[in-house]
Amino acid sequence: MKQYAFPFGLCIAVAIAAYFAGATQTLGAHPFWADKTILLGTPIGLILGYASTRLPYGRAIGGLAGLTLVSFAIAHVGKTRFAASYAEDTFAGQMWFFGWHAVVIFALATLFIAAANLKRT
């Protein structure tokens, strides 16, 4: 567990910096819950990243990075549909809401895997 102190610390530092910089709101999350996505997604992303260290590096980093991009695309489409429907499309709002949580989770898990591999070499 000691070898994962650097990835845990780095991911927590990035999450804190993103929280205070308002990164998720800048990228398109709803202003009301933009900060909450970081607060809820960080612990889940750390757990997923730690669990993914048992996978081969290429599969883990490729899969998690791909899931981050797919989640961002889902969140963007949800935001666009929700705004176009004048807040009537409930499914689009859920795509937007849960898409941003998934973006934070998978991005932090990807960062954890990358940092764990840097420390290993």
N, CA, C and O atoms as a GROMACS GRO file, in nm:
protein
  484
    1MET      N    1   0.082  -0.120   0.000
    1MET     CA    2   0.000   0.000   0.000
    1MET      C    3   0.086   0.126   0.000
    1MET      O    4   0.044   0.231  -0.048
    2LYS      N    5   0.208   0.115   0.055
    2LYS     CA    6   0.296   0.230   0.064
    2LYS      C    7   0.336   0.282  -0.074
    2LYS      O    8   0.359   0.402  -0.090
    3GLN      N    9   0.345   0.193  -0.172
    3GLN     CA   10   0.386   0.236  -0.306
    3GLN      C   11   0.278   0.320  -0.375
    3GLN      O   12   0.305   0.382  -0.478
    4TYR      N   13   0.158   0.322  -0.320
    4TYR     CA   14   0.050   0.400  -0.381
    4TYR      C   15   0.027   0.534  -0.310
    4TYR      O   16  -0.074   0.600  -0.336
    5ALA      N   17   0.117   0.574  -0.224
    5ALA     CA   18   0.103   0.702  -0.155
    5ALA      C   19   0.115   0.818  -0.252
    5ALA      O   20   0.041   0.916  -0.241
    6PHE      N   21   0.207   0.809  -0.349
    6PHE     CA   22   0.222   0.916  -0.448
    6PHE      C   23   0.098   0.931  -0.536
    6PHE      O   24   0.051   1.043  -0.553
    7PRO      N   25   0.043   0.822  -0.594
    7PRO     CA   26  -0.078   0.839  -0.674
    7PRO      C   27  -0.197   0.894  -0.594
    7PRO      O   28  -0.272   0.979  -0.644
    8PHE      N   29  -0.215   0.847  -0.471
    8PHE     CA   30  -0.323   0.899  -0.388
    8PHE      C   31  -0.305   1.048  -0.362
    8PHE      O   32  -0.399   1.126  -0.376
    9GLY      N   33  -0.185   1.087  -0.325
    9GLY     CA   34  -0.157   1.228  -0.297
    9GLY      C   35  -0.174   1.316  -0.419
    9GLY      O   36  -0.229   1.426  -0.410
   10LEU      N   37  -0.126   1.269  -0.532
   10LEU     CA   38  -0.138   1.347  -0.655
   10LEU      C   39  -0.285   1.365  -0.695
   10LEU      O   40  -0.326   1.476  -0.730
   11CYS      N   41  -0.362   1.259  -0.688
   11CYS     CA   42  -0.503   1.268  -0.726
   11CYS      C   43  -0.580   1.359  -0.632
   11CYS      O   44  -0.666   1.435  -0.676
   12ILE      N   45  -0.551   1.353  -0.504
   12ILE     CA   46  -0.618   1.441  -0.409
   12ILE      C   47  -0.578   1.586  -0.432
   12ILE      O   48  -0.662   1.676  -0.423
   13ALA      N   49  -0.451   1.610  -0.462
   13ALA     CA   50  -0.406   1.746  -0.490
   13ALA      C   51  -0.472   1.802  -0.616
   13ALA      O   52  -0.511   1.918  -0.619
   14VAL      N   53  -0.483   1.720  -0.720
   14VAL     CA   54  -0.549   1.764  -0.843
   14VAL      C   55  -0.697   1.791  -0.818
   14VAL      O   56  -0.752   1.888  -0.871
   15ALA      N   57  -0.762   1.706  -0.739
   15ALA     CA   58  -0.904   1.726  -0.708
   15ALA      C   59  -0.926   1.855  -0.631
   15ALA      O   60  -1.021   1.928  -0.657
   16ILE      N   61  -0.838   1.883  -0.536
   16ILE     CA   62  -0.850   2.007  -0.458
   16ILE      C   63  -0.828   2.128  -0.548
   16ILE      O   64  -0.901   2.227  -0.539
   17ALA      N   65  -0.728   2.121  -0.634
   17ALA     CA   66  -0.702   2.232  -0.727
   17ALA      C   67  -0.820   2.253  -0.823
   17ALA      O   68  -0.857   2.366  -0.851
   18ALA      N   69  -0.877   2.144  -0.873
   18ALA     CA   70  -0.992   2.154  -0.964
   18ALA      C   71  -1.113   2.211  -0.891
   18ALA      O   72  -1.191   2.287  -0.949
   19TYR      N   73  -1.130   2.173  -0.766
   19TYR     CA   74  -1.242   2.223  -0.686
   19TYR      C   75  -1.234   2.375  -0.670
   19TYR      O   76  -1.331   2.446  -0.694
   20PHE      N   77  -1.118   2.424  -0.628
   20PHE     CA   78  -1.103   2.567  -0.604
   20PHE      C   79  -1.092   2.649  -0.732
   20PHE      O   80  -1.122   2.768  -0.732
   21ALA      N   81  -1.050   2.586  -0.842
   21ALA     CA   82  -1.042   2.657  -0.969
   21ALA      C   83  -1.176   2.657  -1.043
   21ALA      O   84  -1.194   2.733  -1.139
   22GLY      N   85  -1.270   2.574  -0.999
   22GLY     CA   86  -1.399   2.566  -1.068
   22GLY      C   87  -1.388   2.500  -1.204
   22GLY      O   88  -1.454   2.540  -1.300
   23ALA      N   89  -1.304   2.398  -1.212
   23ALA     CA   90  -1.275   2.336  -1.341
   23ALA      C   91  -1.397   2.271  -1.405
   23ALA      O   92  -1.418   2.283  -1.526
   24THR      N   93  -1.479   2.203  -1.326
   24THR     CA   94  -1.593   2.134  -1.386
   24THR      C   95  -1.697   2.234  -1.437
   24THR      O   96  -1.758   2.210  -1.541
   25GLN      N   97  -1.717   2.342  -1.366
   25GLN     CA   98  -1.811   2.443  -1.415
   25GLN      C   99  -1.758   2.509  -1.542
   25GLN      O  100  -1.835   2.537  -1.634
   26THR      N  101  -1.629   2.533  -1.548
   26THR     CA  102  -1.570   2.592  -1.667
   26THR      C  103  -1.585   2.500  -1.789
   26THR      O  104  -1.604   2.546  -1.901
   27LEU      N  105  -1.576   2.369  -1.764
   27LEU     CA  106  -1.587   2.272  -1.873
   27LEU      C  107  -1.731   2.240  -1.912
   27LEU      O  108  -1.752   2.174  -2.014
   28GLY      N  109  -1.830   2.284  -1.833
   28GLY     CA  110  -1.967   2.266  -1.876
   28GLY      C  111  -2.062   2.203  -1.778
   28GLY      O  112  -2.177   2.174  -1.814
   29ALA      N  113  -2.021   2.179  -1.655
   29ALA     CA  114  -2.113   2.124  -1.556
   29ALA      C  115  -2.207   2.235  -1.506
   29ALA      O  116  -2.173   2.353  -1.514
   30HIS      N  117  -2.322   2.196  -1.456
   30HIS     CA  118  -2.418   2.293  -1.405
   30HIS      C  119  -2.358   2.365  -1.284
   30HIS      O  120  -2.296   2.302  -1.199
   31PRO      N  121  -2.376   2.497  -1.276
   31PRO     CA  122  -2.314   2.571  -1.166
   31PRO      C  123  -2.356   2.526  -1.027
   31PRO      O  124  -2.278   2.538  -0.932
   32PHE      N  125  -2.478   2.475  -1.012
   32PHE     CA  126  -2.526   2.436  -0.880
   32PHE      C  127  -2.451   2.316  -0.824
   32PHE      O  128  -2.419   2.312  -0.706
   33TRP      N  129  -2.423   2.216  -0.910
   33TRP     CA  130  -2.359   2.095  -0.860
   33TRP      C  131  -2.223   2.067  -0.922
   33TRP      O  132  -2.175   1.954  -0.916
   34ALA      N  133  -2.161   2.168  -0.980
   34ALA     CA  134  -2.029   2.148  -1.041
   34ALA      C  135  -1.925   2.106  -0.937
   34ALA      O  136  -1.843   2.018  -0.963
   35ASP      N  137  -1.928   2.169  -0.821
   35ASP     CA  138  -1.831   2.135  -0.716
   35ASP      C  139  -1.864   2.001  -0.651
   35ASP      O  140  -1.775   1.929  -0.607
   36LYS      N  141  -1.991   1.969  -0.646
   36LYS     CA  142  -2.032   1.843  -0.583
   36LYS      C  143  -1.986   1.721  -0.664
   36LYS      O  144  -1.965   1.613  -0.608
   37THR      N  145  -1.970   1.739  -0.795
   37THR     CA  146  -1.921   1.627  -0.875
   37THR      C  147  -1.779   1.589  -0.834
   37THR      O  148  -1.744   1.471  -0.833
   38ILE      N  149  -1.699   1.688  -0.800
   38ILE     CA  150  -1.563   1.660  -0.755
   38ILE      C  151  -1.564   1.595  -0.617
   38ILE      O  152  -1.491   1.500  -0.591
   39LEU      N  153  -1.648   1.647  -0.528
   39LEU     CA  154  -1.654   1.592  -0.393
   39LEU      C  155  -1.703   1.447  -0.391
   39LEU      O  156  -1.654   1.366  -0.312
   40LEU      N  157  -1.798   1.415  -0.476
   40LEU     CA  158  -1.851   1.279  -0.480
   40LEU      C  159  -1.767   1.186  -0.567
   40LEU      O  160  -1.756   1.067  -0.538
   41GLY      N  161  -1.709   1.240  -0.672
   41GLY     CA  162  -1.634   1.156  -0.766
   41GLY      C  163  -1.494   1.121  -0.722
   41GLY      O  164  -1.440   1.019  -0.765
   42THR      N  165  -1.433   1.203  -0.638
   42THR     CA  166  -1.295   1.179  -0.598
   42THR      C  167  -1.276   1.047  -0.523
   42THR      O  168  -1.189   0.969  -0.561
   43PRO      N  169  -1.353   1.019  -0.418
   43PRO     CA  170  -1.329   0.891  -0.348
   43PRO      C  171  -1.358   0.770  -0.436
   43PRO      O  172  -1.288   0.670  -0.429
   44ILE      N  173  -1.461   0.780  -0.518
   44ILE     CA  174  -1.494   0.667  -0.606
   44ILE      C  175  -1.385   0.648  -0.711
   44ILE      O  176  -1.347   0.535  -0.743
   45GLY      N  177  -1.333   0.759  -0.766
   45GLY     CA  178  -1.225   0.750  -0.863
   45GLY      C  179  -1.098   0.692  -0.804
   45GLY      O  180  -1.027   0.618  -0.871
   46LEU      N  181  -1.069   0.726  -0.679
   46LEU     CA  182  -0.951   0.670  -0.613
   46LEU      C  183  -0.966   0.519  -0.591
   46LEU      O  184  -0.871   0.443  -0.610
   47ILE      N  185  -1.085   0.478  -0.551
   47ILE     CA  186  -1.108   0.334  -0.532
   47ILE      C  187  -1.098   0.260  -0.665
   47ILE      O  188  -1.036   0.154  -0.672
   48LEU      N  189  -1.158   0.316  -0.769
   48LEU     CA  190  -1.151   0.252  -0.901
   48LEU      C  191  -1.008   0.248  -0.953
   48LEU      O  192  -0.966   0.149  -1.012
   49GLY      N  193  -0.934   0.356  -0.933
   49GLY     CA  194  -0.795   0.358  -0.976
   49GLY      C  195  -0.710   0.256  -0.904
   49GLY      O  196  -0.628   0.187  -0.964
   50TYR      N  197  -0.731   0.245  -0.773
   50TYR     CA  198  -0.656   0.145  -0.696
   50TYR      C  199  -0.692   0.004  -0.740
   50TYR      O  200  -0.605  -0.082  -0.751
   51ALA      N  201  -0.820  -0.020  -0.764
   51ALA     CA  202  -0.862  -0.154  -0.808
   51ALA      C  203  -0.809  -0.185  -0.948
   51ALA      O  204  -0.788  -0.302  -0.981
   52SER      N  205  -0.789  -0.083  -1.029
   52SER     CA  206  -0.741  -0.104  -1.166
   52SER      C  207  -0.591  -0.129  -1.175
   52SER      O  208  -0.541  -0.162  -1.282
   53THR      N  209  -0.519  -0.115  -1.065
   53THR     CA  210  -0.375  -0.139  -1.069
   53THR      C  211  -0.344  -0.287  -1.091
   53THR      O  212  -0.232  -0.320  -1.129
   54ARG      N  213  -0.439  -0.373  -1.068
   54ARG     CA  214  -0.418  -0.516  -1.090
   54ARG      C  215  -0.430  -0.555  -1.238
   54ARG      O  216  -0.391  -0.665  -1.276
   55LEU      N  217  -0.482  -0.464  -1.320
   55LEU     CA  218  -0.494  -0.490  -1.464
   55LEU      C  219  -0.363  -0.454  -1.534
   55LEU      O  220  -0.283  -0.378  -1.479
   56PRO      N  221  -0.341  -0.508  -1.653
   56PRO     CA  222  -0.225  -0.463  -1.731
   56PRO      C  223  -0.235  -0.313  -1.760
   56PRO      O  224  -0.344  -0.260  -1.782
   57TYR      N  225  -0.121  -0.246  -1.759
   57TYR     CA  226  -0.119  -0.099  -1.769
   57TYR      C  227  -0.189  -0.049  -1.895
   57TYR      O  228  -0.268   0.045  -1.888
   58GLY      N  229  -0.161  -0.109  -2.009
   58GLY     CA  230  -0.220  -0.063  -2.134
   58GLY      C  231  -0.372  -0.072  -2.136
   58GLY      O  232  -0.440   0.020  -2.181
   59ARG      N  233  -0.424  -0.182  -2.086
   59ARG     CA  234  -0.569  -0.198  -2.081
   59ARG      C  235  -0.632  -0.101  -1.983
   59ARG      O  236  -0.735  -0.041  -2.012
   60ALA      N  237  -0.570  -0.085  -1.869
   60ALA     CA  238  -0.626   0.002  -1.766
   60ALA      C  239  -0.627   0.147  -1.811
   60ALA      O  240  -0.730   0.215  -1.801
   61ILE      N  241  -0.515   0.196  -1.861
   61ILE     CA  242  -0.507   0.337  -1.899
   61ILE      C  243  -0.592   0.364  -2.023
   61ILE      O  244  -0.658   0.468  -2.032
   62GLY      N  245  -0.592   0.272  -2.118
   62GLY     CA  246  -0.673   0.289  -2.239
   62GLY      C  247  -0.821   0.283  -2.209
   62GLY      O  248  -0.899   0.365  -2.259
   63GLY      N  249  -0.861   0.188  -2.128
   63GLY     CA  250  -1.002   0.175  -2.095
   63GLY      C  251  -1.054   0.292  -2.015
   63GLY      O  252  -1.162   0.345  -2.044
   64LEU      N  253  -0.980   0.334  -1.914
   64LEU     CA  254  -1.025   0.445  -1.831
   64LEU      C  255  -1.023   0.578  -1.906
   64LEU      O  256  -1.112   0.660  -1.887
   65ALA      N  257  -0.922   0.600  -1.990
   65ALA     CA  258  -0.919   0.722  -2.070
   65ALA      C  259  -1.034   0.724  -2.170
   65ALA      O  260  -1.096   0.828  -2.192
   66GLY      N  261  -1.062   0.609  -2.231
   66GLY     CA  262  -1.176   0.600  -2.323
   66GLY      C  263  -1.308   0.625  -2.252
   66GLY      O  264  -1.395   0.694  -2.306
   67LEU      N  265  -1.324   0.570  -2.133
   67LEU     CA  266  -1.446   0.593  -2.057
   67LEU      C  267  -1.460   0.739  -2.015
   67LEU      O  268  -1.571   0.791  -2.006
   68THR      N  269  -1.348   0.805  -1.989
   68THR     CA  270  -1.353   0.948  -1.957
   68THR      C  271  -1.406   1.027  -2.076
   68THR      O  272  -1.491   1.115  -2.060
   69LEU      N  273  -1.356   0.997  -2.195
   69LEU     CA  274  -1.402   1.068  -2.315
   69LEU      C  275  -1.548   1.040  -2.346
   69LEU      O  276  -1.623   1.131  -2.382
   70VAL      N  277  -1.590   0.914  -2.332
   70VAL     CA  278  -1.730   0.879  -2.357
   70VAL      C  279  -1.820   0.949  -2.256
   70VAL      O  280  -1.927   0.998  -2.292
   71SER      N  281  -1.779   0.953  -2.130
   71SER     CA  282  -1.858   1.020  -2.027
   71SER      C  283  -1.870   1.169  -2.054
   71SER      O  284  -1.976   1.229  -2.034
   72PHE      N  285  -1.761   1.230  -2.099
   72PHE     CA  286  -1.766   1.372  -2.133
   72PHE      C  287  -1.861   1.397  -2.249
   72PHE      O  288  -1.936   1.495  -2.248
   73ALA      N  289  -1.857   1.309  -2.349
   73ALA     CA  290  -1.948   1.324  -2.462
   73ALA      C  291  -2.094   1.309  -2.419
   73ALA      O  292  -2.180   1.385  -2.464
   74ILE      N  293  -2.122   1.213  -2.332
   74ILE     CA  294  -2.259   1.195  -2.281
   74ILE      C  295  -2.303   1.317  -2.202
   74ILE      O  296  -2.416   1.363  -2.218
   75ALA      N  297  -2.216   1.372  -2.119
   75ALA     CA  298  -2.250   1.490  -2.041
   75ALA      C  299  -2.276   1.610  -2.132
   75ALA      O  300  -2.366   1.689  -2.107
   76HIS      N  301  -2.196   1.624  -2.237
   76HIS     CA  302  -2.214   1.736  -2.329
   76HIS      C  303  -2.345   1.724  -2.406
   76HIS      O  304  -2.418   1.823  -2.420
   77VAL      N  305  -2.376   1.605  -2.455
   77VAL     CA  306  -2.502   1.584  -2.527
   77VAL      C  307  -2.620   1.608  -2.432
   77VAL      O  308  -2.720   1.669  -2.471
   78GLY      N  309  -2.608   1.560  -2.309
   78GLY     CA  310  -2.714   1.582  -2.212
   78GLY      C  311  -2.736   1.729  -2.184
   78GLY      O  312  -2.850   1.775  -2.174
   79LYS      N  313  -2.628   1.804  -2.170
   79LYS     CA  314  -2.640   1.948  -2.146
   79LYS      C  315  -2.707   2.018  -2.264
   79LYS      O  316  -2.794   2.103  -2.244
   80THR      N  317  -2.667   1.981  -2.383
   80THR     CA  318  -2.724   2.044  -2.503
   80THR      C  319  -2.872   2.013  -2.516
   80THR      O  320  -2.952   2.103  -2.544
   81ARG      N  321  -2.910   1.887  -2.496
   81ARG     CA  322  -3.051   1.849  -2.506
   81ARG      C  323  -3.134   1.910  -2.394
   81ARG      O  324  -3.248   1.950  -2.416
   82PHE      N  325  -3.078   1.917  -2.275
   82PHE     CA  326  -3.150   1.974  -2.161
   82PHE      C  327  -3.175   2.123  -2.182
   82PHE      O  328  -3.284   2.173  -2.153
   83ALA      N  329  -3.075   2.193  -2.231
   83ALA     CA  330  -3.092   2.337  -2.256
   83ALA      C  331  -3.188   2.362  -2.372
   83ALA      O  332  -3.266   2.458  -2.368
   84ALA      N  333  -3.182   2.278  -2.475
   84ALA     CA  334  -3.271   2.297  -2.590
   84ALA      C  335  -3.417   2.268  -2.555
   84ALA      O  336  -3.507   2.322  -2.620
   85SER      N  337  -3.440   2.186  -2.455
   85SER     CA  338  -3.577   2.152  -2.417
   85SER      C  339  -3.632   2.247  -2.309
   85SER      O  340  -3.741   2.225  -2.258
   86TYR      N  341  -3.557   2.351  -2.276
   86TYR     CA  342  -3.595   2.445  -2.171
   86TYR      C  343  -3.623   2.372  -2.040
   86TYR      O  344  -3.724   2.396  -1.974
   87ALA      N  345  -3.534   2.283  -2.003
   87ALA     CA  346  -3.536   2.207  -1.879
   87ALA      C  347  -3.656   2.115  -1.867
   87ALA      O  348  -3.702   2.088  -1.756
   88GLU      N  349  -3.708   2.065  -1.979
   88GLU     CA  350  -3.821   1.973  -1.977
   88GLU      C  351  -3.778   1.826  -1.994
   88GLU      O  352  -3.848   1.736  -1.948
   89ASP      N  353  -3.665   1.803  -2.058
   89ASP     CA  354  -3.619   1.668  -2.086
   89ASP      C  355  -3.545   1.612  -1.964
   89ASP      O  356  -3.429   1.644  -1.941
   90THR      N  357  -3.614   1.530  -1.888
   90THR     CA  358  -3.556   1.476  -1.765
   90THR      C  359  -3.439   1.383  -1.793
   90THR      O  360  -3.338   1.387  -1.723
   91PHE      N  361  -3.452   1.301  -1.896
   91PHE     CA  362  -3.343   1.208  -1.929
   91PHE      C  363  -3.217   1.284  -1.967
   91PHE      O  364  -3.107   1.243  -1.929
   92ALA      N  365  -3.230   1.392  -2.041
   92ALA     CA  366  -3.113   1.472  -2.079
   92ALA      C  367  -3.048   1.534  -1.955
   92ALA      O  368  -2.926   1.544  -1.947
   93GLY      N  369  -3.129   1.576  -1.860
   93GLY     CA  370  -3.074   1.630  -1.736
   93GLY      C  371  -2.998   1.525  -1.657
   93GLY      O  372  -2.896   1.554  -1.596
   94GLN      N  373  -3.049   1.403  -1.658
   94GLN     CA  374  -2.979   1.294  -1.590
   94GLN      C  375  -2.850   1.257  -1.663
   94GLN      O  376  -2.750   1.224  -1.599
   95MET      N  377  -2.852   1.263  -1.795
   95MET     CA  378  -2.729   1.240  -1.872
   95MET      C  379  -2.624   1.343  -1.834
   95MET      O  380  -2.507   1.310  -1.815
   96TRP      N  381  -2.666   1.466  -1.823
   96TRP     CA  382  -2.575   1.575  -1.788
   96TRP      C  383  -2.520   1.556  -1.646
   96TRP      O  384  -2.399   1.567  -1.624
   97PHE      N  385  -2.609   1.528  -1.552
   97PHE     CA  386  -2.572   1.514  -1.411
   97PHE      C  387  -2.479   1.395  -1.389
   97PHE      O  388  -2.369   1.410  -1.336
   98PHE      N  389  -2.523   1.276  -1.430
   98PHE     CA  390  -2.443   1.156  -1.405
   98PHE      C  391  -2.321   1.149  -1.498
   98PHE      O  392  -2.220   1.087  -1.463
   99GLY      N  393  -2.330   1.211  -1.615
   99GLY     CA  394  -2.215   1.216  -1.705
   99GLY      C  395  -2.098   1.290  -1.642
   99GLY      O  396  -1.983   1.248  -1.657
  100TRP      N  397  -2.126   1.399  -1.572
  100TRP     CA  398  -2.018   1.473  -1.507
  100TRP      C  399  -1.960   1.399  -1.389
  100TRP      O  400  -1.840   1.408  -1.363
  101HIS      N  401  -2.043   1.326  -1.316
  101HIS     CA  402  -1.989   1.244  -1.209
  101HIS      C  403  -1.896   1.137  -1.267
  101HIS      O  404  -1.789   1.111  -1.212
  102ALA      N  405  -1.937   1.077  -1.378
  102ALA     CA  406  -1.855   0.974  -1.440
  102ALA      C  407  -1.725   1.033  -1.495
  102ALA      O  408  -1.620   0.968  -1.489
  103VAL      N  409  -1.730   1.154  -1.548
  103VAL     CA  410  -1.608   1.218  -1.599
  103VAL      C  411  -1.506   1.232  -1.487
  103VAL      O  412  -1.389   1.198  -1.505
  104VAL      N  413  -1.549   1.282  -1.373
  104VAL     CA  414  -1.456   1.300  -1.261
  104VAL      C  415  -1.403   1.166  -1.212
  104VAL      O  416  -1.283   1.152  -1.187
  105ILE      N  417  -1.491   1.068  -1.200
  105ILE     CA  418  -1.450   0.936  -1.151
  105ILE      C  419  -1.345   0.874  -1.244
  105ILE      O  420  -1.239   0.832  -1.198
  106PHE      N  421  -1.373   0.870  -1.373
  106PHE     CA  422  -1.282   0.805  -1.466
  106PHE      C  423  -1.155   0.886  -1.488
  106PHE      O  424  -1.048   0.828  -1.509
  107ALA      N  425  -1.163   1.018  -1.484
  107ALA     CA  426  -1.042   1.100  -1.499
  107ALA      C  427  -0.946   1.080  -1.383
  107ALA      O  428  -0.825   1.069  -1.403
  108LEU      N  429  -0.999   1.076  -1.262
  108LEU     CA  430  -0.912   1.053  -1.147
  108LEU      C  431  -0.856   0.911  -1.145
  108LEU      O  432  -0.742   0.889  -1.104
  109ALA      N  433  -0.936   0.815  -1.187
  109ALA     CA  434  -0.885   0.678  -1.194
  109ALA      C  435  -0.774   0.668  -1.299
  109ALA      O  436  -0.675   0.597  -1.278
  110THR      N  437  -0.790   0.737  -1.411
  110THR     CA  438  -0.686   0.739  -1.515
  110THR      C  439  -0.558   0.803  -1.461
  110THR      O  440  -0.449   0.751  -1.483
  111LEU      N  441  -0.573   0.914  -1.392
  111LEU     CA  442  -0.456   0.981  -1.332
  111LEU      C  443  -0.389   0.892  -1.229
  111LEU      O  444  -0.266   0.889  -1.220
  112PHE      N  445  -0.468   0.820  -1.151
  112PHE     CA  446  -0.412   0.729  -1.049
  112PHE      C  447  -0.328   0.621  -1.116
  112PHE      O  448  -0.217   0.592  -1.072
  113ILE      N  449  -0.381   0.560  -1.222
  113ILE     CA  450  -0.308   0.454  -1.293
  113ILE      C  451  -0.178   0.509  -1.353
  113ILE      O  452  -0.073   0.446  -1.345
  114ALA      N  453  -0.187   0.626  -1.414
  114ALA     CA  454  -0.067   0.686  -1.475
  114ALA      C  455   0.038   0.717  -1.369
  114ALA      O  456   0.157   0.691  -1.389
  115ALA      N  457  -0.005   0.774  -1.255
  115ALA     CA  458   0.090   0.807  -1.149
  115ALA      C  459   0.148   0.681  -1.085
  115ALA      O  460   0.265   0.680  -1.048
  116ALA      N  461   0.067   0.576  -1.072
  116ALA     CA  462   0.118   0.451  -1.015
  116ALA      C  463   0.222   0.389  -1.107
  116ALA      O  464   0.319   0.330  -1.060
  117ASN      N  465   0.203   0.402  -1.236
  117ASN     CA  466   0.301   0.347  -1.330
  117ASN      C  467   0.429   0.430  -1.332
  117ASN      O  468   0.537   0.374  -1.350
  118LEU      N  469   0.419   0.560  -1.315
  118LEU     CA  470   0.538   0.644  -1.307
  118LEU      C  471   0.622   0.609  -1.185
  118LEU      O  472   0.744   0.604  -1.192
  119LYS      N  473   0.556   0.586  -1.076
  119LYS     CA  474   0.626   0.556  -0.951
  119LYS      C  475   0.692   0.417  -0.957
  119LYS      O  476   0.794   0.393  -0.894
  120ARG      N  477   0.630   0.327  -1.034
  120ARG     CA  478   0.681   0.191  -1.042
  120ARG      C  479   0.812   0.184  -1.121
  120ARG      O  480   0.895   0.097  -1.095
  121THR      N  481   0.831   0.274  -1.217
  121THR     CA  482   0.952   0.268  -1.301
  121THR      C  483   1.066   0.346  -1.243
  121THR      O  484   1.174   0.351  -1.301
   0.00000   0.00000   0.00000
